[in-house]
Amino acid sequence: MDLKDIDYYDIIFKNTIDPILFLKDGKFIDCNKATLDILKIKSKKELSNISPSQLSPLYQPDGRLSKEKEKEIIQKCSKNGFIRFEWLHIDLNKKEFWVEVTLRKSTLKNEEIFIGSWRDISQIKEKEKNILKKNEELKKRYTQIDKYNNVLKDIIDSDLTEALLHLEGYKKALDESSIVSKTNTKGIITYVNNKFCEISGYEEKELLGKNHNIIRNPANSKEFFKKMWGTLENKNIFRGVISNKKKDGSIYYVNSTIIPVLDSNNEIKEYIGIRNDVTSLFEKDEIITKQFTDNVTGLPNRQKLVEDSKNLLFPKLAMININYFRDINDTYGIDVGDFVLKEFSNKLSTLSDLNINIYRISGDLFGILAFGNYTTESLKILCLDFLDEVKINPIKYDGHALNLSFSIGISSGREWLLVEAEMALQQAKAENKVLVMNLENKNNDALKKKVELTNKIKYALKNDNLLIYGQKIINNITGETKYEVLMRLKVDDKILSPYFFLEHAKKARLYHEMTRKMIKLACEYFKDKENSFSINLTIQDITNEETVEYLTNVLLETKTNKRIILEIVESEQINQFEKVTSFIKKMKHLGARIAIDDFGTGYSNFEYIIKLNVDILKIDGSLIRNIHKDKNIFIAVSTIVNFAKQLGLEIVAEFVDSQEVLETIKSLNIDCAQGYFLHEPEHLI
């Protein structure tokens, strides 16, 4: 071996037992294995995402902010070239430890860097702490003895009697306010006060002579009690919250102070325990935890995400949506759907790290919140690597692999974090992309307008500003009138048609609430009238179980089930045939009639009309408005009319805006007409 070829510096750096770190511009750029071990960090790559301030408590023991003190030390080192100091650090598990830091300024490629080495001095600090504590205890003990000596010198028998009465008074006050017990050195109970009996549910005779384990909660770990007894046997006072078990099996929590009582030989004679009931505080804490936790997956929920995004440094959010998740529920059932959500959340949870939190936002929507020095590019790579892992190791149910697909939207910044991430997610879905990043904040004006519109829609729903209008549908032969109910929204003293708010309401998850309000208003309005009336339903409404159940209940309550016409918006594309067929059967069984709206546009399909077994066909206005002057449109409408007549369907022509159009549709034997020429929509409620 040629010793000249050996890189001694590299060997020393990698194998020294003391942690060594390199810093540049306030960030870690390299470290040795000893550093990773002491910080409980997996890799150097993970360290690069961490700010030095994250490895320290907020304050150092001298009361100064760690961040400010760190800045001052760096400046001194930069000026003097070298500095040595003691520092309190925390590792990845938030455990504190002391180190002596030697920091030296150096240069690398003409740039200033700092090389730091640590020497673990935690044990030394602990010994110092114990020595100081012992000294304090001795001072207190000698001070107390001096007080007693002075008292004994000055008091006479009557004073002694008075002093004893005072002591009795103190005991009584303690008994009234606290839960008190005494045990011998083996933990056998020798005294309990009334409060101890009240909270535990035991009588005094059931407790005296028994081991204190009689009220132990089995959920407490052995390590907890090992630490407690270690503290007491070293003649130190133990303080902490302990959960105990009552006689009836219920759990209660006590803030405990357990004191070793020493005899004249400085040996432990017995233990006195003084406790205060803090059960209500723990119950409140459990309630708060439940409010921030998703019931199905156990992950933090959307509410917790919102809170964290406000408080964490430089948040970045990735929203992950499981595409077509509803198909899993429809095919396998809700239980399997919940199984998939739990398995997926377990896989996501493996990404949790120092600067990464995982959430279930709603339904099939999950969130990865990165913060601190974690970059958006790192978050993007993390998400794509995770998707590759899920493809290689898919979720399995009953031995079958479920090949899921995903859409991801990423955003950064605190103000519009969730909204921008959702916008990026919607863009990914619309463009059939796996991942879209919305980071440049170019659309802030448009975003603000969308947020404002969302708030206005919410305000309108809350303050009964969702209105229903009615437009007459007139029979061309009998003159009989029925109404189509139309939704309107009152916003800032303006009446908006669905064109201005409906799509946005769908994206803002307000659409189903609006549909149900419209159903309720329409049925309540027409329940005491003779006219038939129709309302529009989309495929989203028909496939939403809550909306269908709500519609059924309202129809039966208002007894409008035999006068309502349910118009399915044909342009929505009827691509869930079985659900639509099931819905139609259910509604027709109640006595309702079914119409296909806007026929002639979008997904017009004669075969579907035959299979769906509808009652009414409404021909779209784009065909009707020019029927009197376009021969090809006239022929197309004639074909639709002949087809519908053969099936025995009622036909309605929409958008009749002139006498010429009205005469033309009558010549084709179309049953009913609807349009501004005959009647403009009027406010009903």
C-alpha positions in Angstrom: 0.0 0.0 0.0 1.4 3.4 -1.0 0.7 5.7 2.0 1.1 8.7 -0.2 -2.1 7.9 -2.0 -4.2 7.8 1.1 -6.6 10.7 1.7 -6.1 11.0 5.5 -8.5 13.9 5.8 -11.3 12.0 4.2 -10.7 9.0 6.5 -10.7 11.3 9.6 -13.8 13.1 8.4 -15.8 10.0 7.8 -14.7 7.9 10.9 -14.3 10.4 13.7 -16.7 9.8 16.5 -17.4 13.5 17.0 -20.0 15.1 14.6 -18.5 17.4 12.0 -20.6 19.8 9.9 -20.0 22.2 7.0 -22.1 25.4 6.7 -22.4 28.0 3.9 -24.8 30.9 3.7 -26.6 29.7 6.8 -27.3 26.2 5.4 -25.7 22.8 5.9 -23.7 21.6 2.9 -22.1 18.4 4.3 -21.6 16.3 7.4 -20.1 13.0 8.6 -21.9 9.9 9.8 -21.6 10.8 13.5 -23.7 13.9 12.8 -26.5 11.9 11.2 -26.4 9.5 14.2 -26.7 12.1 16.9 -29.5 14.0 15.1 -31.4 10.8 14.2 -31.4 11.8 10.5 -31.4 9.2 7.7 -29.3 10.9 5.1 -27.2 13.9 4.1 -30.0 14.8 1.5 -32.5 15.1 4.4 -30.1 17.3 6.3 -29.9 19.7 3.3 -33.6 20.5 3.7 -33.1 21.5 7.4 -32.3 25.0 8.7 -29.7 25.1 11.6 -32.4 26.8 13.7 -34.6 23.8 13.4 -32.0 21.7 15.3 -32.2 24.0 18.3 -35.0 24.8 20.8 -36.6 28.2 20.4 -34.7 29.6 23.4 -31.2 28.7 24.8 -31.0 28.2 28.6 -29.7 31.7 29.1 -33.1 33.0 27.8 -31.9 34.2 24.4 -33.5 33.2 21.1 -31.5 30.5 19.5 -31.8 32.1 16.1 -30.4 35.5 17.3 -27.6 33.9 19.3 -26.6 31.7 16.4 -26.4 34.8 14.1 -24.1 36.6 16.7 -21.8 33.5 17.0 -21.4 33.2 13.2 -20.6 36.9 13.0 -17.9 36.6 15.7 -16.4 33.5 14.0 -16.4 35.3 10.7 -14.5 38.2 12.3 -12.1 36.2 14.5 -11.8 33.0 12.5 -12.5 30.7 15.4 -14.9 30.3 18.4 -15.7 27.6 20.9 -19.0 27.6 22.9 -21.6 25.4 24.5 -25.0 24.9 22.8 -28.3 23.1 23.5 -29.5 21.1 20.4 -32.5 18.9 19.6 -32.5 15.8 17.4 -35.2 14.7 14.9 -37.2 13.2 17.8 -37.2 16.6 19.6 -34.8 15.2 22.3 -32.5 17.8 23.8 -28.7 17.3 24.1 -25.7 19.5 25.0 -22.6 19.9 22.9 -19.4 21.8 23.0 -19.0 23.4 19.5 -15.8 24.3 17.9 -16.4 26.5 14.9 -13.7 27.6 12.5 -13.9 29.9 9.4 -12.4 28.6 6.2 -12.7 29.1 2.4 -13.8 26.8 -0.3 -13.4 27.8 -3.9 -12.9 31.4 -2.7 -16.2 31.3 -0.7 -16.5 31.6 3.0 -17.6 28.4 4.8 -17.7 27.3 8.4 -16.5 24.0 9.8 -18.1 22.9 13.1 -17.3 20.0 15.3 -19.3 18.9 18.3 -18.4 17.2 21.5 -21.3 15.6 23.4 -21.3 17.1 26.9 -24.8 16.0 27.9 -23.6 13.7 30.7 -21.4 16.5 32.1 -24.3 18.9 32.1 -26.5 16.4 33.8 -24.0 15.9 36.5 -23.6 19.6 36.9 -27.4 19.9 37.1 -27.6 17.2 39.8 -24.8 18.8 41.9 -26.6 22.2 41.7 -29.9 20.5 42.7 -28.3 18.7 45.6 -26.7 22.0 46.8 -30.1 23.7 46.6 -31.7 20.8 48.5 -29.1 21.1 51.2 -29.5 24.8 51.4 -33.2 24.5 51.8 -32.8 21.7 54.4 -30.3 23.7 56.5 -32.4 26.9 56.2 -35.5 24.9 57.4 -33.6 23.5 60.3 -32.4 26.9 61.3 -35.9 28.2 61.2 -37.1 25.3 63.4 -34.2 25.9 65.8 -35.0 29.6 66.0 -38.7 28.9 66.6 -38.0 26.3 69.3 -35.7 28.7 71.0 -38.3 31.4 71.3 -41.6 29.6 71.8 -43.0 28.5 75.1 -45.5 25.6 75.7 -48.5 27.7 74.6 -46.7 28.8 71.5 -45.9 25.1 70.7 -49.6 24.3 71.1 -50.5 27.1 68.7 -47.9 25.9 66.2 -49.3 22.4 66.3 -52.8 23.9 65.7 -51.4 25.7 62.7 -49.9 22.5 61.3 -53.3 20.8 61.8 -54.9 23.7 59.9 -52.4 23.3 57.0 -53.2 19.5 56.9 -56.9 20.2 56.8 -56.5 22.8 53.9 -54.4 20.2 52.0 -56.9 17.5 52.5 -59.7 19.7 51.3 -57.9 20.9 48.1 -55.9 17.9 47.1 -55.9 14.1 46.7 -53.4 12.8 49.3 -51.9 9.4 50.1 -49.0 7.9 51.9 -47.2 4.6 51.1 -44.3 2.7 52.7 -41.1 2.0 50.7 -42.7 -1.0 49.1 -45.7 1.0 47.7 -48.2 -0.3 50.3 -50.8 2.3 51.1 -50.7 3.5 54.7 -53.0 6.6 54.4 -55.6 8.1 52.1 -57.7 11.2 52.5 -61.4 11.6 51.6 -60.7 13.1 48.2 -58.6 10.0 47.3 -61.6 7.8 48.1 -64.1 10.1 46.3 -62.2 10.1 43.0 -61.1 6.5 43.0 -64.4 5.1 44.1 -62.8 2.9 46.8 -63.5 3.1 50.5 -60.6 3.7 52.9 -60.7 0.1 54.2 -60.4 -1.2 50.6 -57.2 0.8 50.1 -55.2 0.6 53.3 -52.7 -2.2 53.3 -53.0 -2.6 49.5 -50.3 -1.9 46.9 -50.7 1.4 45.1 -51.1 -0.7 41.9 -54.8 -1.1 42.8 -55.5 2.1 40.9 -52.9 1.7 38.2 -54.1 2.2 34.6 -52.7 -0.8 32.5 -52.3 1.6 29.6 -49.3 3.3 31.4 -46.0 1.9 30.1 -43.5 0.0 32.3 -40.9 2.5 31.2 -43.0 5.4 32.8 -43.1 3.7 36.2 -39.5 2.6 35.9 -38.5 6.3 35.5 -40.8 7.4 38.3 -39.4 4.9 40.8 -35.8 5.7 39.6 -36.4 9.3 40.5 -37.9 8.5 43.9 -35.3 6.0 44.9 -32.6 8.6 44.2 -34.4 10.7 46.9 -35.7 13.2 44.3 -39.3 14.6 44.0 -41.3 13.2 41.1 -43.7 15.4 39.2 -45.9 14.4 36.3 -49.4 13.6 35.1 -50.5 10.0 35.7 -53.6 8.2 34.5 -55.3 6.0 37.1 -58.2 3.6 37.0 -61.3 3.9 39.3 -63.0 1.0 40.9 -65.7 1.1 38.2 -62.9 0.8 35.5 -63.1 4.4 34.2 -60.0 6.4 33.8 -59.0 9.7 35.5 -55.9 11.9 35.3 -54.0 13.5 38.2 -51.2 16.0 38.2 -49.0 14.3 40.8 -46.2 15.4 43.1 -44.6 12.4 45.0 -42.2 13.3 47.8 -39.7 10.9 49.5 -39.8 11.4 53.3 -36.3 10.9 54.8 -35.5 9.8 58.4 -32.7 11.1 60.6 -30.2 8.9 58.8 -31.2 10.4 55.4 -32.9 7.1 54.4 -36.3 6.9 52.7 -39.0 6.3 55.3 -42.1 6.6 53.2 -43.7 8.5 50.3 -46.3 11.2 50.3 -48.3 11.7 47.1 -50.2 15.0 46.5 -52.4 15.1 43.4 -54.9 17.3 41.7 -57.6 16.1 39.3 -56.9 17.3 35.7 -59.3 14.9 33.9 -61.4 17.7 32.4 -58.3 19.1 30.8 -57.4 15.8 29.2 -61.0 15.3 28.0 -60.9 18.8 26.3 -57.6 17.8 24.7 -59.1 14.6 23.4 -62.0 16.6 21.9 -59.6 19.0 20.2 -57.6 16.0 18.9 -60.7 14.5 17.5 -61.7 17.7 15.8 -58.4 17.7 14.0 -58.3 14.0 13.1 -60.0 12.2 10.2 -62.1 9.3 11.5 -61.4 6.8 8.6 -57.7 7.2 8.2 -56.5 8.6 11.5 -54.6 11.3 9.6 -54.9 15.0 10.5 -57.9 16.6 8.6 -58.5 19.7 6.5 -59.0 21.8 9.6 -55.6 20.8 10.9 -54.0 21.5 7.5 -55.5 25.0 7.5 -54.1 25.7 11.0 -50.7 24.3 10.2 -50.3 26.2 7.0 -50.9 29.4 8.9 -48.2 28.7 11.5 -45.4 26.8 9.6 -42.6 28.5 7.8 -42.7 28.8 4.0 -45.5 26.2 3.4 -45.8 24.3 0.1 -48.8 22.0 -0.5 -49.4 19.1 -2.8 -53.0 18.0 -3.2 -53.3 14.4 -4.4 -56.6 13.1 -5.7 -57.4 9.5 -6.4 -59.0 9.5 -9.9 -62.4 7.7 -10.4 -62.5 6.7 -6.7 -66.3 6.7 -6.9 -66.0 3.7 -9.3 -64.4 1.7 -6.5 -67.3 2.4 -4.1 -69.8 1.6 -6.9 -68.0 -1.6 -7.9 -66.9 -3.0 -4.6 -68.9 -1.1 -2.0 -68.1 1.6 0.6 -66.3 -0.8 3.0 -63.7 -1.6 0.3 -63.5 2.1 -0.5 -62.6 2.8 3.1 -60.1 0.0 3.0 -58.4 1.6 0.0 -58.4 5.0 1.7 -56.7 3.5 4.8 -54.1 1.6 2.8 -53.3 4.7 0.7 -53.0 6.9 3.8 -50.6 4.3 5.3 -48.4 4.5 2.2 -48.6 8.3 2.3 -47.6 8.3 6.0 -44.3 6.8 5.2 -43.4 10.2 3.7 -43.8 12.0 7.0 -40.6 13.6 8.0 -39.1 16.6 9.8 -40.5 19.0 7.2 -43.3 16.9 5.8 -46.9 16.5 7.2 -49.6 14.3 5.7 -53.4 15.0 5.8 -56.7 13.7 4.5 -58.5 16.8 3.2 -61.8 15.2 2.2 -63.2 12.1 0.4 -60.5 10.9 -2.0 -58.4 14.1 -1.6 -55.1 14.0 0.4 -52.5 16.6 1.2 -48.7 16.7 1.6 -47.6 19.9 3.4 -43.9 20.7 3.1 -42.3 23.6 5.0 -39.1 25.2 6.1 -36.2 24.8 3.6 -38.0 22.0 1.7 -38.3 23.3 -1.9 -41.3 23.0 -4.2 -39.0 21.1 -6.6 -38.2 18.7 -3.9 -41.9 18.3 -3.2 -42.6 17.6 -6.8 -39.9 14.9 -6.9 -41.2 13.4 -3.7 -44.7 13.1 -5.2 -43.6 11.6 -8.5 -41.3 9.1 -6.7 -44.2 8.2 -4.5 -46.5 7.6 -7.5 -43.8 5.3 -9.0 -43.7 3.4 -5.7 -47.5 2.9 -5.7 -47.4 1.6 -9.3 -44.7 -0.9 -8.4 -46.5 -1.9 -5.1 -50.2 -1.3 -5.7 -52.9 -1.6 -3.1 -54.4 -5.1 -3.1 -57.8 -6.3 -2.1 -58.8 -9.9 -2.0 -55.6 -10.8 -3.9 -56.4 -8.4 -6.7 -54.2 -5.3 -7.4 -56.1 -2.0 -7.7 -54.3 0.0 -10.3 -55.1 3.5 -9.1 -54.4 6.7 -11.0 -53.8 10.1 -9.5 -53.9 13.9 -10.2 -51.7 16.3 -8.2 -51.7 20.0 -7.8 -48.8 21.9 -6.1 -48.8 25.5 -4.7 -46.7 27.5 -2.4 -47.1 30.6 -0.2 -49.4 31.1 2.8 -52.2 33.4 1.6 -53.8 31.3 -1.2 -52.2 28.0 -0.5 -55.2 25.6 -0.5 -57.1 27.5 -3.2 -54.1 27.6 -5.6 -53.3 23.9 -5.0 -56.9 23.1 -5.8 -56.7 25.2 -9.0 -53.6 23.4 -10.0 -55.3 20.1 -9.3 -58.3 21.0 -11.4 -56.0 22.1 -14.2 -54.2 18.7 -14.0 -57.5 16.9 -14.3 -58.8 19.1 -17.2 -55.5 18.7 -19.2 -55.2 15.0 -18.2 -51.9 15.5 -16.6 -50.4 13.8 -13.5 -49.1 16.9 -11.9 -49.4 20.7 -12.3 -47.5 23.3 -10.3 -49.2 26.7 -9.6 -46.3 28.7 -8.2 -46.0 32.0 -10.1 -49.0 33.7 -8.6 -49.9 35.2 -12.0 -53.6 34.6 -11.5 -54.0 36.4 -8.2 -56.6 38.8 -9.6 -58.6 36.0 -11.2 -58.1 34.0 -8.0 -59.4 36.8 -5.8 -62.5 37.1 -8.0 -63.2 33.4 -7.7 -62.8 33.6 -3.9 -65.1 36.6 -3.8 -67.7 34.7 -5.9 -67.4 31.7 -3.7 -68.0 33.9 -0.6 -71.0 35.6 -2.4 -72.5 32.3 -3.3 -72.1 31.1 0.3 -73.7 34.3 1.6 -76.6 34.0 -0.8 -77.3 30.5 0.3 -77.1 31.4 4.0 -79.4 34.5 3.5 -82.0 32.8 1.3 -80.9 34.7 -1.8 -81.2 31.7 -4.0 -84.3 32.4 -6.0 -86.6 30.4 -8.3 -88.0 31.8 -11.5 -90.6 30.1 -13.7 -91.0 30.1 -17.5 -94.2 28.9 -19.1 -94.3 25.9 -21.4 -97.5 26.2 -23.5 -99.3 23.4 -25.3 -99.7 24.3 -29.0 -103.1 22.7 -29.3 -104.9 23.0 -25.9 -103.1 26.1 -24.5 -102.5 24.3 -21.3 -99.6 25.8 -19.2 -96.9 24.2 -17.2 -93.7 25.8 -15.8 -90.0 25.1 -16.0 -88.4 26.2 -12.7 -85.1 28.1 -13.3 -82.5 28.9 -10.7 -81.3 32.4 -10.1 -78.9 34.0 -7.5 -79.2 37.4 -6.0 -75.7 38.9 -5.6 -75.0 42.6 -4.8 -78.6 43.5 -5.8 -78.1 41.8 -9.2 -80.0 38.7 -10.4 -77.5 36.2 -11.9 -78.4 33.3 -14.2 -76.7 29.9 -13.8 -74.3 30.8 -16.6 -72.4 33.2 -14.2 -72.1 30.9 -11.2 -73.1 27.3 -11.7 -69.7 25.9 -12.9 -67.9 27.8 -10.2 -70.4 26.5 -7.6 -69.5 22.9 -8.7 -65.8 23.6 -8.2 -66.4 25.2 -4.9 -68.5 22.1 -3.7 -71.6 24.2 -3.2 -73.5 22.8 -6.2 -75.4 20.0 -4.4 -76.6 22.3 -1.6 -78.0 24.7 -4.3 -79.8 21.9 -6.1 -81.5 20.7 -2.9 -82.6 24.3 -2.1 -84.0 24.6 -5.5 -85.9 21.3 -5.2 -87.3 22.4 -1.8 -88.4 25.9 -3.0 -90.0 24.6 -6.2 -92.0 21.8 -4.5 -93.1 24.1 -1.7 -94.3 26.7 -4.3 -96.3 24.3 -6.5 -97.7 22.0 -3.8 -100.9 24.0 -3.6 -101.2 24.7 -7.3 -102.7 22.7 -10.2 -99.9 23.3 -12.8 -97.3 20.7 -13.6 -93.7 22.0 -13.2 -90.2 20.8 -14.2 -86.8 21.2 -12.6 -83.4 20.6 -14.2 -81.1 17.8 -12.9 -77.6 17.0 -14.1 -75.9 13.7 -14.1 -74.0 14.9 -10.9 -77.4 15.3 -9.2 -78.7 11.9 -10.4 -75.6 10.0 -9.2 -75.5 11.8 -5.8 -77.3 9.5 -3.3 -78.0 12.3 -0.8 -79.6 14.5 -3.5 -81.8 11.6 -4.8 -82.9 10.7 -1.3 -83.6 14.3 -0.5 -85.7 14.7 -3.8 -87.7 11.6 -2.9 -88.5 12.8 0.6 -89.5 16.3 -0.6 -91.8 15.0 -3.4 -93.6 12.7 -0.9 -93.9 15.4 1.8 -95.3 18.1 -0.6 -97.3 15.5 -2.6 -96.0 16.9 -5.9 -94.6 13.6 -7.1 -97.3 13.2 -9.8 -97.0 16.7 -11.1 -93.3 17.1 -11.4 -91.2 16.7 -14.5 -87.5 15.9 -14.0 -85.4 17.3 -16.9 -82.1 15.5 -17.3 -79.6 17.9 -18.9 -78.7 15.9 -22.0 -75.5 17.8 -22.8 -73.9 16.4 -19.6 -73.4 13.1 -21.5 -75.2 10.2 -20.1 -72.2 7.9 -19.4 -73.4 6.2 -16.2 -76.3 4.4 -17.9 -77.1 2.0 -15.1 -77.4 4.7 -12.4 -79.5 6.9 -14.7 -81.8 4.0 -15.5 -82.2 3.1 -11.8 -83.0 6.8 -11.0 -85.6 7.0 -13.8 -87.3 3.8 -12.6 -87.4 5.0 -9.1 -88.9 8.4 -10.0 -91.5 7.0 -12.4 -92.5 4.6 -9.7 -93.3 7.7 -7.6 -95.4 9.1 -10.5 -92.9 11.7 -11.8 -92.3 12.2 -15.5 -88.9 12.3 -17.1 -87.7 14.7 -19.8 -84.4 14.8 -21.8 -83.4 18.5 -22.0 -81.3 20.2 -24.8 -81.7 17.2 -27.2 -79.8 17.8 -30.4 -76.6 19.0 -28.8 -73.7 17.3 -27.1 -74.3 13.6 -26.7 -77.5 13.2 -28.6 -78.2 9.5 -29.1 -81.5 8.0 -30.3 -80.5 4.5 -28.8 -80.2 6.0 -25.3 -83.5 7.7 -25.6 -85.1 4.3 -26.4 -83.4 2.5 -23.5 -84.0 5.2 -20.9 -87.8 5.1 -21.3 -88.4 8.8 -20.9 -91.7 10.7 -21.4 -90.7 14.1 -22.9 -88.1 15.3 -25.4 -87.0 18.9 -25.4 -85.4 20.0 -28.6 -82.5 22.4 -28.0 -82.8 26.1 -28.8 -79.8 26.1 -31.1 -81.9 24.1 -33.5 -85.2 25.8 -33.0 -84.1 29.5 -33.3 -83.2 29.1 -37.0 -85.7 26.4 -38.0 -87.8 28.9 -40.1 -84.8 29.9 -42.3 -82.4 27.0 -42.5 -83.6 24.0 -44.5 -81.1 21.5 -43.1 -82.1 22.4 -39.5 -85.8 22.0 -40.5 -85.0 18.5 -41.9 -83.0 17.5 -38.7 -85.8 18.7 -36.4 -88.4 16.8 -38.6 -86.3 13.6 -38.1 -86.2 14.1 -34.3 -90.0 14.8 -34.2 -90.8 11.7 -36.3 -88.6 9.6 -34.1 -90.1 10.9 -30.9 -93.7 10.5 -32.2 -93.0 6.8 -33.0 -92.0 6.3 -29.4 -95.1 8.2 -28.1 -93.0 11.0 -26.5 -94.2 14.5 -25.9 -92.1 17.1 -27.8 -91.2 20.6 -26.5 -89.5 23.2 -28.7 -87.2 25.5 -26.7 -86.1 29.1 -27.6 -89.2 30.1 -29.5 -88.4 33.8 -30.0 -90.7 34.9 -32.8 -94.1 34.3 -34.5 -92.3 32.7 -37.5 -90.6 30.1 -35.3 -93.8 29.4 -33.5 -95.7 28.8 -36.8 -92.9 26.6 -38.1 -92.8 24.3 -35.1 -96.6 24.0 -35.2 -96.4 22.9 -38.8 -94.2 20.0 -37.6 -96.8 18.9 -35.1 -94.6 19.7 -32.1 -96.7 19.5 -28.9 -95.4 22.4 -26.8 -93.5 25.6 -27.1 -91.2 27.5 -24.7 -89.4 30.8 -25.2 -89.3 34.6 -24.6 -91.8 35.2 -27.4 -94.4 33.4 -25.4 -93.3 34.2 -21.8 -90.2 35.6 -20.1 -89.1 33.9 -16.9 -90.8 35.5 -13.8 -89.8 35.5 -10.2 -91.8 32.9 -8.2 -90.0 32.9 -4.8 
